[in-house]
């Protein structure tokens, strides 16, 4: 599994965990907010990587 696939899998796992936590608790519960922040970090990482790849392709 390459790094793109690994990051994509991490994103999907984090998204699914957030969904499950939300169903179990409420969106204001601490564990749901923490998981949301973790997912945000992964999304930011994905966006940085994608933007970097696009910039190098333009050069």
N, C-alpha and C positions, 0 to 999 in steps of 0.2 A: 504494500500500500504506500503510495507516494504522499508527500506532504499535503498536496491539495486534497486528496481523498481523506487523509487523516483529519484535516481541518473541517472538511465538509461533514464528516462523521461526528466530530465533536460538536459542531453546530446543531446537527439533527438530534443528537443525544441530549444536549442542553435544552433544546426547544421542547422535546418530549418530556423531559423531567419537569420543566416549568409548567407545562400543561397539566401534568399529573398532580403536581403540588397545588396548583390553582384549584383543580377539582376537589382536592382533599381539604384544603384550608380556604382561605380567602385571599384576594389579591393584596391585602394589607398585612398579611402575616409575614413575620421576619424572614422565614425560610423562602417564601415566594419572592420577596424583594431581593434577597441575596442571590437567588438563582437567576432572577431577571438581570441583575448587574453582571453576573458571570456570562450570561448570554450576550449582553451588550458588549462586553470585552471581546468575546469571540467574533462578534459581528464587526467590531472595529478592526480587529486583526485581519479578518478576511478582506475588508475594504482597503486597508493599507496595502495588503499584498496585491490585490487586484489593481489598484491605482499604480503601484510600482511596476507591475508587469506591463500595463498599458503605456506608461511613460517610456519604458525601455524599448518597446516595440515602435514608438514614434521616432526614436533617434536613429 
